[in-house]
Amino acid sequence: MEEDAQVEECRYCKHELSVCHEEEAPACNLQIPITNQYCFEMFIPCGLRDVIEEYVHRIEPDAIPGEMKMWTPYFVTREGLQYEAIIEFGDAGSKITGGGWKQLMNDYAVRPGHIMYMYLRNGGHRISVDFKADGVQLSPLFFVAMRGLSRTKAKLIDRCIYARGIRLQYHKMKILIESSFGPTKYPCCVFVNRMSNRDVTGGYMRVPKRVIARIEKKSGLLDREGEVLLVIDADTHVDAKYKKIPDERLVLHAGFKTYASLLGLKGDDVVAICFQKLADTNAMKVWISVIA
């Protein structure tokens, strides 16, 4: 059996020679394959080094192409996330490095074989970037959506209860977070569920006992029956009731069908159901947001 032919790589930029010498890419739209060197630093194909140096020279006239040693741009992703990176211009090759670069690689789970796109269009230090795997756009990992939250909020989101089979990607996690909190919204439990046709049209919805256990752990025991405020917006709610059933699940009823209709809920909607026990009462506030 013949051994696979070895692919020749440039000794400077570590890319295949066919990539290293590529000169046909538009000057404002660069494609850089991610190589095995990607984690801490990313070598720029030699054929693209001049393009980047000329771009830097346009926005910083004092930076002379061929004599630059380092440039610090901000890479901005489609989701609006921003990362400070370092581009080093060396005699033995140019590379992207720095803590911001490593964070970007981790947040998007970038791997060798993926493609990085750099868009040199805006004429500034903020450079738009994308990553694709086999032509599919990469998104940040879901936990990146929690960055910037207070410790209390991040802990609550991290402990969301999910119905079986539901996993949220970054964009849906952002919707979940935005819908969970507000000036008068302080949930003790968030349940991510898939609505059934029975939930929407039957006039009631059963809540799993593990959700009830979480509510009672955080806010104290619930009575067998009580009032529920089903929140639509800051000024509107529907009065409903809850009732515990023998298997320790809880049923929302007597107003739930109206609420589902007003929200336009449909079977198979993935929703975030937030529960907040009202202080010194036997009532709960509940709000439902469609996230997928």
PyMOL commands that set and color helices and strands:
alter all, ss='L'
color gray80, all
select helices_A, chain A and resi 17-20+46-59+99-107+142-146+151-158+170-180+197-201+209-219+256-263
alter helices_A, ss='H'
color red, helices_A
select strands_A, chain A and resi 29-33+41-44+70-71+74-76+82-84+86-90+93-97+115-119+126-133+136-137+161-162+189-194+205-207+225-233+236-244+250-253+270-277+284-290
alter strands_A, ss='S'
color yellow, strands_A
deselect
rebuild
show_as cartoon
